[in-house]
Amino acid sequence: MSTRVLTGITTTGTPHLGNYAGAIRPAIATSTQSNTDAFYFMADYHALIKCDDPARVARSRLEIAATWLAGGLDPERATFYRQSDIPEIPELCWILTCVTAKGLMNRAHAYKASVDQNTAKGVEPDDGITMGLFSYPVLMAADILMFNANKVPVGRDQVQHLEMARDIAQRFNHLYGREYFVLPEVVIEESVATLPGLDGRKMSKSYNNTIPLFEGDAASLRAAVMRIVTDSRQPGEPKDPDSSHLYTLYRAFAAPEEAAAFREQLEAGIGWGDAKQALYERLERDIAPMREHYQALMAHPERIEDILQAGAQKARTLATPFMAELRDAVGLRRQVAVPATTKASGKKPGKAARFVSFRDDDGKFRFRLLGTDGQELLLSRSFDNPKEAGALMQRLQSGSGLDGLQIDGLSYNIVVDGQTVAQGPTSTDDMQRDTLVAQVRQGLTALAG
């Protein structure tokens, strides 16, 4: 049985060398494992919390997608999509918001840190704090729970949000009486590289100490490497590899034997300039072919868009029927049967859903499921023998069709014994289709009863 792993990447910047080694490269490696069902998405709704520059968000979405694809992500093996292309996610977010205690959000680290900063400044505690920042953990929970991810790799600063997602899932399951959501497990990759930047601190745009990944060209990469801070030891003086940022960076990209050889060179007294050149050459060996792929993708954004739309469609084959199930769970878009009126009221009860059999123009036999308003909800396939059509109709009347009800784009099918036996009409949008699906469920349930 495969394990579903889900990771999101906020689209507020351009990936650098540290992002690649610390998150992108290990995630791509995970997606190649036979027992892993990988879901990787660009969290562009989350980006709106941190960034109000639309051009930057749009550019970052493109750059991050191109980086993952150039880094070797196979969209055929993984489900790769943009958060904003899955309308079920914000819908689920609202449903989860309605079962999430405000007190739980009050304890979120990011919100508390903002309140503490405002208090220190002597301004109102909630000054400048948006509802996006306040309810960020609920949107993150929706990202995870929408696809019932088993494992979610995160940094230590995100562990609390995973715990909140579990709390929210448990609350929903308890309120609505069923295990709708899997409780996700946090995965902290202790072995993942945290690379030092130009000044030795963790590589981060916040410190302006990053080494470019695909930005610019080989010359840009070399120029950045040459700016890495080193100590004052001269050529010929032994260097300590364990305290050298150059060695840490080299080791993150080199094979063990290469790293050992570089270590020996440092201990033997190689000059810092030569050591930086060796680091640049080792990085360029890996990055050059990926950079070429990245630049080709950035030159043809329509290729990236096609891949992302295919990923969104793949993701929505799971999200759409699950969201319909969740809507039904909370009482939305459910067609509630109107109880029969008493004789005293003088009104007749409404019509029930019903099957109607008929003979087609080609002489074959079919049947329809009509809703309470007479609308066609299902049309069966053709049968040569009326008894076969009647037998299938009886099976559906017994309730067996409910388990085989499947979404198919803007339509839906009934599958019995591995075969599609009936199909619904094609709707104009998801909402109309989901309404019809709910009517089919209600009609089949009523007939089975």
N, C-alpha and C positions, 0 to 999 in steps of 0.2 A: 504494500500500500504506500502511495507517495505522500510526502509531507508538503503541505502548501506553505511556501515562504513568501513574505510580502515586504517590500521596501519602497519607501517614497523619497523623492529628491525634490526639495523646494527650489523653485525656479526664480532665484533672485540674483544669480551671478554666473560667472564663467568658471567651469571646473578647472582646478589647478592640479599640480603634480600630487599634492597631498590628498585631494579628493579621490584621485584615481587609485593611488596605492592603498588608501585607508578604507574606501567604500566601494568604488566602482569595480575594480579588479577582482576583489574577493566575491562580490555578488555575481559577477559574470561567471566565475569559476563554479559557484554553487549551482547556477542554472544548468550547467552541463551534467550534473549528477543524475543518474537514471531514476533515483527515488525522490526527486524534488520536482514540485510543480511551482515554478517561480512566477510571481506577479511583481513587476517593477513599474512604477508609475511616476510621472512628474506632477508634483503637488502644487499646481499653479493656483488653486484656490488659497492654499496656505500662504503663497507668495504675497497675496493682497494684504495680508496682515502686516507684513514687514516692509513692503515697498509700494509707494504710490506713483511710481514712474512707469507708465504703461509701455513705453518703448523698451525699457530695461527688462520688464517681465516677458514681453514678446520675444526679444532677442535671446534671453536666457532659456526659454522653452526650446528654441531651435538649437542652441549650442549644447544644451545638456542632452537632448535626444541624439544629436550627431556624435557626441562624445561616447555615449554608451554603445552606439552602433559601430563606431570606428574602433572602440575597444574590444569588439568581438562578440557583443551580445547577439544571439541568434533569435530573431522574433518568432521563428517557427517553434523554438523550444520553450521560450518564455512568453508570458502575456505582458506586452509592453504598451502602455497607454498613457494618455493625459487624464488627470483627475477630472478636468472640466468637460471631457467628452463622455462622461458617465453620469447622466442626469439623476440616476437612482441614488448616487452618493449624497448630494445635498438634501434629497428627500428623506433618506434614512437619517441624515444628521438632525433634521427637525424632529422626527419621531423620537430619536434618542434624547434630544434636548428636553422633550416633554416628560421623560422618565428620570432625568438626571437631577440630583439635588444641587441647589445653588451652593450649599455648604461644601460639597465636594470640589466645585470649581474655585471656591475661595481659597482652597489649600494648594492650588496649583503653583508650582515654584515660579514660573514666569510672571504670573499675576502678582504674587506676593512680592517679588523683587521690584516690580514697577511701583507698587504701593509704597514699599520702603524707600525707594528713590524719591518719590513725591513727598513723603513725610520728611525726609532729610532736607529737601529744598524748602519746606515750609508751605507747600501748596496743598490743595485738596487731594486726598488719598487717591481718588480715581481720575485725576487730571490727565487728559490725553490718552486714557485707556479705552480702547474700542471694545465692542462686544466680540469682535473677531479674536482679539487677544484673549479676552476673558473665557470664551467658549472654545478656544482652539482645541483642547483635549477631546471635545465631543466630535468635532470634525475628524480628528485623527482616529477616534474610535469607529466612526462610520467607514473610514477608509479600510480599516482592518476587518471589521465585522461584516461588511458588505460581501466579502469573499471568504469569510470564515477561515482566515489564515491560522495555521497551526503555530507557526514560529515567525517572530518579527525581530530581525537584527536591528539593534539601536545602540547609540552611545549611552553612557551612564546618565547623561543629563535628560534622557528621554524615558528612563525606566518608570518614573512616576506616571507618565502618560499611558504606558502599557498597563500598569496596575489599575488606572482609572478605567481604561477600556474593558478590563475584566469585570470591574465593579458594575459598570453600566450594562454589560452583557448579562451578568447574573441578575441584575434588577429587572431587566426586560423579560428574561426567561421566567423569573418568579411571577411577575405580574400577569403574564399571558399564558402561564401554565404549560410551557413546553420548552425543550432545549432548542430554541431557534438558532442560537449563536454558540459557536465553539469558543471556549475561553482561550485566548491566544497566550502563548508562552514567549517571554522575553528571551532574546539571545544576545549576549554580550560577547563579542569576539575579542577575547583577551590577546590573541596572537596577531591581530590586525595591526599593521604598521601605523604609528603616529609619527609623521615625518616632521623634522625640524625645518623651520623656514630660514631665510637669509640671516636672521639675527640669532638663531638658536632656539627661539621660542617656537611653540607649535605653529606649523604653517597655517596661516589664516589671513583672509582679506582684512579682518579687523585690525591686524597688526601691520598690514601692508608689507608682508615679508614672504610673499608667495613666489614659487617658481612656476612659470607657465607650462601648461601641458601642450595645447595645440595653438594657443594664441601666437601670432607672429610666425617666425620660421626658426630654422636651426640657429641662426645668429642670435635671435632673442633668447633661446634657451641657454646658449653658451654665455651670453652677457649676464644672465641671471646667476648662473652657476659661479661665474667669476666674482660676483659680489658677495658670496657667502663669507661670513665673518669667521676668521681663524685666529689663532694666537700668534705670538711674535717669534716662534721658533724658526730658525733659519734653515736653509737647505743643508743637509748633513746631520742635523740634530734629530734624534729619534722623536717621533710623535706618538701620542697615546691614542690608539684607535677608539677605545671605549669612550673617550671624551670628545671625539672628533665628529662634528656634524657631517663632514664629508663621508666618513665611513658609514654612518647610520644611513645616509641616503644611498650610497653605493650598495650596501648590503640588501636594501629593500628591492633592488632590481637585478642583482647578480646571482648566479648560481653559487652554491657553497664554496666550490673550488676557486671561483673568481674572487669571491669576497676574502677568502683566506690569502690569496696572492696579493690583493690590495692591502690587506692588513700588514703583511710582511714588508711591503714597500714603505708604508708609513713608519713602521718600527725601525726600518733601515735608514730613515732620514730623507725620504723624497721631499722635494720642495713643494710648498703649498700650491704654487702655480701649476706645477706638473700634476699634482694630485687632483686639482680642479679640472684640468684638461682630461684626465683619465675618467673622472666622474661624468663629465659632459659626454664623452665618447660612448660610455656605457649606457647612459640615458638615451642618447640619440639613436643607438642601435635598436632599441625597443620602440621609441616614439616615432621615428621617421616614417615607417610604413603606416602606422595608425594616423599620423598627421595627414598623409596623402589621402587616405580614405575620408578623413574628416573634412578636408577642404573640398573634396569632390561632392560630398553630401551637402555642405553649406552652399555650394554653387548651384545645387538643384534642390531647393527646399520642398518641391513637390514630391520628391522621392521620400523624404522624411514624413511628409503628411500622409502619403499613401500607407506607409508602414504603421503610423500611429492610428489611422482610421481602421486598418485591419485589426490592430490590437484592441481598439475600443469595441469593435463588433464582437470580437472573441470574448472580451470581458463581459459584455452585455448579454451574451447568451446565458450567462450565470446570473447576472444582476437583475435582469428584467423579470424572470419568473420568481426569483426569490423575493423581489420587492413586491410583486403581486401577492405573494404568500404573506408577507409582513403587513401589507395594507389590510388584507383580510383578517389578520390576527387582531389588529387594533380597531377594526370596525369601519375602515374606510372603503368606499366603493363596493361594499357588499350589498347585494340586492336582497333586502329583507322581505320575506313573504308577508303579505297582508293577511291577517287572520280572517277567516270566513265570518261574515256578518250574521247576526241572528235573524230569524224569520221576522221578528218584530221590526227590524229596520226596513224591511221591504226591498233590500238590495241583494242582488245575486252575487255570489262569490266570483272573483276574477278567474280567468282561464289559467291553467297550469301549462308548463312546458310539455311538449309532446313530440313523439316520433311520428312521421308520416312517410309511408312507403309508396313508391310509384315505379312505373315502367318507363324507361328512357326512350328517346326516339329511335335508338339503335336496337331496341328490343331487350336491353339488359335491365337489371333490377337494382334500384338504389333506394335510399331513404334519407330523410332530412330530420334534424332536430330543430323544432321551432320554439322560440321563446314565448313568454306570456303575451307579448304584443304581436305575435305572429312572425317576427323577424327570423330569418334563417340563421341559425347558429352553427350548424354542422351540415355537411353534405358528404355522404358516404361514397366510397369507390363503387365501381360497377361490379355486378355479380351476374354470372350466367344463369344461376339457379336461384329462384326466389326463396328457397329454404335456407340457403347460405346467408342471404341478406337478412332473413328473419332471425336466424340463429345469432348473428352478430348484434342485431338490434336488441335482442333479449339480454345478451351479455352486457351491453352498455346500460340497459335499464336496470341491471342488477348492481351497478355501481363500479364495475371493473374498469370503466373508461376513465375514472377520475385519476388513477395512478398513471395512465398513459397520456394525460393532457400535457402537451409540450408547446412552448413558444417557438415560432418559426418566422423571424423577421417581424413584419407587420401582420402576420397571420398566426395560426396555431393549428396543431394536428392532434388527432387521437391515435396513439400507437398501441396495438394489441399484439402480443406474441412477436414483437420485433418488427411488425409491419404497420405502415400507416394505413388506417382503415377509413378515416374521415378527416375532413379538413374544414377549417372555418373560412369566412370571407376575408379578403384583404382590407385592412383598415387604412384610414388616412394618416393616423399617428398612433403613438404608443398608448395614449390615454384611451382612445376609442377601442383599440385592440384589448387592453386590459379590462375594460368594462364588459366587453363581449365574453372574455375568458371567465370573468366572475359570474356572468349569467349562465354560461355552460356549466360551471361547477354547481351553481344553485339548482339548475334544471336537472342535472344527473343525480344530484343528492336527493332532490324531491322525488324523482322517479324510483330511486332505489328504496326510499322510505315507504 
